[in-house]
Amino acid sequence: MNFYIKKKLSVFILSCILITPSLVFAKIPDKPHGDLASDYDQFWFLYESETRPGQNYKMFRPFYSRFSEYETAYLQQTILFPVYYREETNYWYTWSVLFFFTGTSIQHPDTSEDEDFISPLFFWGGGETEKEKYWGFFPFYGQVRNKLAWSEINFYAFPIYANWQRKEYKAHTILWPFVMWGGSDVREEFRIFPFYSKKEHVGKYYQYTILWPFFQWGQKYMDKVEPIEYGVFFPFYSYKTSASGNMVSRGILWFPILGSLVGYGYDKKTSEVDYNFLFFLFQYGKNNDMDYRKLIFFPFYGQYEFASKKTLFITPFYFQLKTDSLHVKSEYNFLLPFVSVMKQYFPELDRSDRYLKIWPLIKYHKDTEGSVDWNALTLFPMRSDELEKTWDPIISLIEYKSLSNGEKRISFLFRLYSQHWSEDKFAVYIPLLTDYKSKGDDMEWKFMYGLLGYKKEEEKRTFQLFWFLDL
C-alpha cells in the first residue's frame, strides 16, 4: 500500500468530477470587465452588444457570440454553444464541436507551431519537423507522436497490432491486451494474458503474474530509501511490506477493483493506520499529525481529509470539497443535481468569488471584481459560464446585474422589459415597442424603432417620423 499516492489520486479524481473549468481563476476573462463605462444595447433576448475601451462583446442568442479584448489579443466565439466553441490569442487557439471533436494549436517561442485535432475516430497533428506529424483513423490505422507519455504510438487494425516507444524502450502488442512484449537496455516486459506476465526495470521494480489474478508478486520503489514488496494469492490473501517493516498492508479475500473483504495497514514513518471492511463499503484511517482522516460508510456517509484538502459526502447526492492552501481557500457544496454553492478566496489578491445555483429556480454569481449577476430561472443544472450566457436569458423571469463599473441592469419576463442605469445614464428597452436612452442632458426615444421618435442632443432637437424622416 502506498498511502501518499492513493490519497493524492482520490483528491484528484473528485476534483476532476466536480470542479468545472469555469472555476479556474487564472483563465482569461471571456466577457467585458473592468471599471470603465460601457456602451450597451439589446433587442429582446435575441441580441446583446456591449463595448468598453479595448473590449467588444456581441451575442445573437442563441446562435452566435463573439468577445474580443485588444490588450490580451483574446478572441472567443460560439455557435449554438455547445455545438461550436473557439478561443484564441496570438500564441494559441483551441476549439471544440460538441466536445467530441477538438482542436488545439500552440506557438512555442523556441520552435514552430504545434497543432492537434482529435475526434472519436479520426485525429491528426504536427509540429516543427516532419517526424512530429501524425494522423490516424481508429481502429484501422494510426500514428501518434509525443502523446500519452510516449514519443510514438502506432496501431494497425487495433487491437490486432500496435507498438509504442519512448527513448530506447520499444513495445509491441498483438490482440491487446492479451499478448505484449517490449524492452530496452534496462527495461523488459512480456505478457501472455492471463497465463503469464513480467515487468522489470533494473534498479526500480520487478512485477510478475501467473494465471492472473491468482498469483501476483513483485517489488517497487527499489531506487527509493524503502522499497516495497507485494503479493496476491487470489482470492485469499494480499500483502504489501516495506523493506524495513515500517509500512505493512494486509488483505483477506482480495478481488480486482473491489479490493479486499477485510484489510488493514500502517505506516510507522507517518503514523498512519488504515482499515477496511466489506471491500470499500467501510473504511477508516488516521495519523497522529491530524492531517489525514478517513471515515467512509459507503454510500451513506464519507469524510476524507488529507493535508489542505477535505471531502465530505452524505448519501450519493451531497458532496463537499474544501481547500485551505496559501494560494486559494475554497469550499464547494453540491446537492446533486439541484444545488451548487461555491466559494473561493484568493489571499494573495484579497479577492473572492461566490456562486450559487438552485436548479432550475435561481443562479447567483459574485465575481472577483465585485460584479453581481443573478437570474431566475436557469436552464442547466451544472455551472458553465457559456451555457448560462447563451441560454438562460431565453427562459429567465428576472435578471439582475450590478457591475464593477457602477452600471446596473434588470430585465423581466424573458427580457420583454429591460432597464439599465448608472450615475449619468438610463435606458429602457421594450422589444417591438419602444426604446429610451438618456445620458446627462441628452436623450433619445423611439417608438417601434423609428415610426415615431425624439432626440435631444445638446441644443439640437430632432423629431422622427416613419423611420426615415427627420424634422
Secondary structure by P-SEA (a helix, b strand, c coil): ccaaaaaaaaaaaaaaacccccccccccccccccccccccccccccbbbbbcccbbbbbccccbbbbbbccccbbbbbcccccbbbbbccccccccccccbbbbbbbcccccbbbbbbcccccccccccccccccccccccccccccccccbbbbcccccccccccccbbbbbcccccccccccccbbbbbcccccccccccccbbbbbccccccccccccccccbbbbbccccccccccccccccbbbbbcccccccccccccccccccbbbbbbcccccbbbcccccccbbbbbccccbbbbbcccbbbbbccccbbbbbbbcccccbbbbbccccbbbbbbbbcccccbbbbbbccccbbbbbcccbbbbbbcccccccccaaaaaccccccccbbbbbccccbbbbbcccccbbbbbccccccccccccbbbbbcccccccccccccccccccccbbbbbccccccc
